[in-house]
């Protein structure tokens, strides 16, 4: 799992990258939006809005849960993030908007990026037709056991 940058230079570079991404997506830059985008750019764990709020609130007491929810929806509307509805209980946020699929681990619950399978990157990044239907987005979700859980399961078996 990625963590926040450890040096001031890294932190400034990430802040600049977050600011630039907001501007590229046509989003007005505010301190709270930059803070949320920085978190998403440095934590590639597909958090939900509550996760983001819980992580940022201690350092940013003026940040409200409503602000996080509204910002996430606005970021998605402008194409800065993708919202994932892999299960019926959560909406997770993915800062990586390049075409890829996801694996939802049935053991630990984590969501992991995986390469696309069964559809080309070109198809996934552009609208295309299937029959007389226009496909504008492609989402591939897999359910299974992630690599880390598999390794833990194998380690537990070798100890027995």
C-alpha positions in Angstrom: 0.0 0.0 0.0 1.3 3.5 -0.8 1.6 6.0 1.9 1.8 9.8 1.9 5.1 11.2 0.8 7.7 11.5 3.5 9.7 14.5 2.5 8.5 18.1 2.1 9.7 18.1 -1.5 7.7 15.0 -2.3 4.7 16.5 -0.6 5.0 19.7 -2.6 5.4 17.7 -5.9 2.2 15.7 -5.1 0.4 18.9 -4.2 1.4 20.4 -7.5 0.3 17.2 -9.4 -3.0 17.2 -7.6 -3.6 20.9 -8.4 -2.7 20.3 -12.0 -5.0 17.3 -12.3 -7.9 19.4 -10.9 -7.2 22.2 -13.4 -6.9 19.8 -16.3 -10.3 18.4 -15.4 -11.8 21.9 -15.3 -12.3 21.9 -11.5 -11.9 25.0 -9.4 -8.9 24.5 -7.1 -9.6 24.7 -3.3 -7.4 23.6 -0.5 -9.9 20.8 0.5 -10.2 19.5 -3.1 -6.4 19.4 -3.4 -6.1 17.6 -0.1 -8.7 15.0 -1.2 -7.0 14.6 -4.6 -3.6 14.2 -2.9 -4.9 11.5 -0.7 -6.3 9.6 -3.7 -3.1 10.0 -5.7 -1.0 8.6 -2.8 -3.3 5.9 -1.5 -4.1 3.4 -4.3 -6.5 1.3 -2.1 -9.8 2.3 -3.7 -11.2 4.0 -0.6 -14.7 5.1 0.0 -15.7 8.6 1.0 -15.8 7.6 4.7 -12.2 6.2 4.5 -11.0 9.5 3.0 -12.8 11.5 5.7 -11.4 9.4 8.5 -7.9 9.7 7.1 -7.9 13.4 6.5 -10.1 14.8 9.4 -7.4 14.6 12.1 -5.1 16.9 10.1 -7.9 19.0 8.6 -10.5 19.6 11.4 -12.5 22.0 9.1 -13.1 19.2 6.6 -16.6 17.8 6.8 -17.9 14.4 5.7 -20.4 16.2 3.4 -17.5 18.1 1.8 -15.8 14.8 1.1 -18.9 13.2 -0.4 -19.7 16.3 -2.5 -16.1 16.6 -3.7 -15.9 12.9 -4.7 -19.1 13.2 -6.7 -17.8 16.4 -8.4 -14.4 14.8 -9.1 -16.2 11.9 -10.8 -18.5 14.2 -12.8 -15.4 15.9 -14.2 -13.6 12.6 -15.0 -10.9 13.1 -12.4 -11.8 9.8 -10.6 -13.9 6.8 -11.3 -16.6 5.6 -8.9 -16.7 1.8 -8.4 -19.8 0.0 -7.3 -18.4 -3.4 -7.0 -20.6 -4.5 -4.1 -24.0 -3.5 -3.0 -22.8 -1.7 0.1 -20.0 0.7 -1.0 -19.0 3.2 -3.6 -15.2 3.1 -3.9 -13.1 5.8 -5.6 -10.3 5.1 -8.1 -8.0 7.9 -9.0 -6.6 5.9 -11.9 -8.9 6.7 -14.8 -6.9 4.7 -17.3 -8.7 1.5 -18.5 -8.2 -1.4 -16.2 -10.2 -4.0 -14.3 -10.6 -4.7 -10.6 -10.5 -7.8 -8.4 -12.6 -7.6 -5.2 -11.1 -10.0 -2.7 -13.7 -12.1 -1.0 -11.4 -12.8 1.9 -10.1 -9.4 3.0 -12.4 -7.1 1.0 -9.6 -5.1 -0.7 -10.0 -4.0 -4.3 -7.0 -4.6 -6.5 -6.2 -3.2 -10.0 -5.6 -5.8 -12.7 -5.0 -5.6 -16.4 -8.0 -5.7 -18.7 -9.0 -9.1 -20.0 -11.3 -9.9 -22.9 -11.5 -6.3 -24.1 -8.9 -4.1 -25.7 -7.6 -0.9 -24.0 -8.7 1.0 -27.0 -12.3 -0.3 -26.7 -12.3 0.5 -23.0 -11.2 4.1 -23.5 -13.5 5.0 -26.4 -17.2 4.6 -27.1 -17.9 1.7 -29.4 -20.9 -0.3 -30.6 -22.0 -3.8 -30.0 -24.8 -4.7 -32.4 -27.0 -1.6 -32.4 -26.0 -0.5 -28.8 -23.5 2.3 -28.0 -21.1 1.3 -25.2 -19.7 4.4 -23.5 -18.0 2.8 -20.5 -16.6 -0.6 -19.6 -16.2 -1.9 -16.1 -14.8 -5.3 -15.4 -15.1 -6.5 -11.8 -13.8 -9.9 -10.7 -14.4 -11.5 -7.3 -11.9 -13.9 -5.9 -8.9 -14.0 -3.5 -6.1 -11.5 -3.8 -2.4 -12.4 -4.0 -1.7 -11.3 -0.4 -4.5 -13.5 1.0 -3.4 -16.4 -1.2 0.1 -16.1 0.2 -1.2 -16.0 3.7 -3.4 -19.0 3.1 -0.4 -20.9 1.7 1.8 -19.9 4.6 -0.9 -21.1 7.1 -1.1 -24.5 5.3 2.7 -25.0 5.4 2.7 -24.3 9.1 0.2 -27.1 9.8 
